[in-house]
Amino acid sequence: MSFDAAGRPQPSPRLFKVRRLIERCYADPLSPGRMARHAGFTATELRRQFEVCFGTTPEAYLIACRMRAADRLLASGKAETDVALLVGYSSYRRFVGDRQRHERALRIAAGEAAMRARLGV
């Protein structure tokens, strides 16, 4: 892993390959092992490097991609149960749970950003 002048890690081409896979195939069953094999990582190595470089795990990034797609489909008038299947969930219940966790994480991140701005950090 290389670093830029500010000391931040630079993602390798293999990490970008995994990110593109997730963005392109979010509706497919993407296990951590499948994502790792796609770019020649072990699952543990992929998770660690992805989180260091992109600030999130591959699994969380996959959920975020699915939720962005779900938002577009819901805005077009599709039913939630149909959307769940279209974005890669085999269970409506799992879709709803991931959606709630994702929205909660976004609210927490927004609150933390507002607090940092307020404190001038």
C-alpha positions in Angstrom: 0.0 0.0 0.0 1.4 3.4 -0.9 0.7 6.7 0.8 0.2 10.3 -0.5 2.1 13.3 0.7 -0.3 13.8 3.6 0.3 10.2 4.8 -3.1 8.9 3.6 -3.1 5.4 2.1 -3.7 5.2 -1.7 -6.0 2.5 -2.9 -4.4 -0.1 -5.1 -5.8 -1.0 -8.5 -7.0 -4.2 -6.9 -9.1 -2.3 -4.4 -10.6 -0.2 -7.2 -11.4 -3.5 -9.0 -13.4 -4.7 -6.0 -15.2 -1.3 -5.7 -16.1 -1.4 -9.3 -17.4 -5.0 -8.9 -19.6 -3.9 -6.0 -20.9 -0.9 -8.0 -21.6 -3.0 -11.1 -22.9 -6.2 -9.5 -24.6 -5.0 -6.3 -27.8 -7.0 -7.1 -25.8 -10.2 -7.3 -24.9 -12.4 -4.3 -21.5 -10.9 -3.4 -20.0 -12.7 -0.4 -16.8 -11.3 1.2 -14.9 -14.3 -0.2 -16.2 -13.7 -3.8 -15.2 -10.1 -3.6 -11.8 -10.9 -2.3 -11.1 -13.7 -4.9 -12.1 -11.3 -7.6 -9.0 -9.2 -6.9 -6.7 -11.7 -5.4 -7.1 -10.9 -1.7 -8.0 -13.0 1.3 -11.3 -11.8 2.8 -9.5 -10.5 5.9 -6.9 -8.6 3.8 -9.6 -7.1 1.6 -11.7 -6.0 4.5 -8.7 -4.4 6.3 -7.3 -2.6 3.2 -10.7 -1.5 1.9 -11.6 0.1 5.2 -8.3 1.8 5.6 -8.5 3.3 2.1 -12.2 4.0 1.6 -13.3 4.4 5.2 -15.9 1.6 5.1 -15.9 -2.2 4.8 -16.7 -3.9 1.5 -19.9 -5.2 3.0 -21.0 -1.8 4.1 -20.2 -0.3 0.7 -22.3 -3.1 -0.9 -25.2 -2.2 1.3 -24.8 1.5 0.5 -24.8 0.8 -3.2 -27.9 -1.3 -2.8 -29.6 1.4 -0.8 -28.8 4.1 -3.4 -30.3 1.9 -6.1 -33.3 1.2 -3.8 -33.9 4.9 -3.3 -34.0 5.4 -7.1 -36.4 2.5 -7.6 -38.7 3.6 -4.7 -38.7 7.2 -6.1 -39.9 5.7 -9.5 -42.9 4.2 -7.7 -41.9 0.6 -7.3 -43.1 -1.4 -4.3 -40.7 -2.1 -1.5 -41.0 -5.8 -1.9 -40.1 -5.6 -5.6 -37.3 -3.2 -4.8 -35.8 -5.6 -2.3 -35.5 -8.3 -4.9 -34.2 -6.0 -7.6 -31.3 -4.7 -5.5 -30.1 -8.1 -4.4 -32.0 -9.2 -1.4 -33.7 -12.7 -1.2 -35.5 -11.6 1.9 -37.7 -8.5 2.3 -37.0 -8.7 6.1 -33.3 -8.5 5.5 -33.8 -5.5 3.1 -35.8 -3.6 5.7 -33.2 -4.3 8.5 -30.3 -3.2 6.3 -32.2 -0.1 5.2 -32.9 0.9 8.8 -29.2 0.3 9.8 -28.0 2.2 6.8 -30.3 5.2 7.5 -29.3 5.2 11.2 -25.6 5.2 10.2 -26.2 8.2 7.8 -28.0 10.1 10.6 -25.1 9.4 13.0 -22.5 10.5 10.4 -24.4 13.7 9.7 -24.7 14.5 13.4 -21.0 13.9 13.9 -20.1 16.1 10.9 -22.4 18.9 12.3 -20.7 18.6 15.7 -17.2 18.8 14.2 -18.3 21.9 12.2 -19.7 23.4 15.4 -16.5 22.8 17.3 -14.4 23.9 14.4 -12.5 20.6 14.2 
